[in-house]
Amino acid sequence: MATNTVTTVILIRHADRDVPPAGTPDDPGPSLSDKGIARSKTLVHVLSKAGIQAVYTSHFTRAKMTAKPFLVVHSDLPTVLLDPATELRDHILTHHAGQTVLVVGHSNTVPELIKLMGGPSLPIIDDCEFDNLFVLVKHSATKASVSKLKYGEPTSAPC
């Protein structure tokens, strides 16, 4: 990445998910709840003028469902399915340096990617928080700034 190239990464955790059925607390594939579907639709408005040039999601249903309304409106954008934060970082910096991208991740991968991109160490996002939106601006190989915003209906932690 060139020292004068500024890359912007907008990171969110997937929207509100359905509670897994009893007996499957670690189900990796829950869908979005009605609240989550409504939250995902707010992304179209919130990010419509952000200049996003690619969308990254994990392979999990809830992450793909969160990005779907935005991708319906912006159907020309490339979508990349990647899970490990190190692979996300490397792919973004190799293929989208100097651009703005959206990453729909998870409670642990969003803070991990922020740190790997040169941002501060953040705690894992609480299980009941779905309204965080982080804007990471990578100024150089070692320097990044992060703004924490909120979007959609407020959620609260702990639940």
Buried (B, 14 or more C-beta within 10 A) or exposed (E): BEEEBBBBBBBBBBBBBBEEEEEEEEEEEBEBBEBBBBBBBBBBEBBEEBEBBBBBBBEBBBBBBBBBBBBEEBEEBEBBEBBEBEEBBEBBBEEBEBBBBBBBBBBEBBBBBBBBBBBEEBEEBBEEBBBBBBBBBBBEEEEBEBEEEEBBEEBEEEE
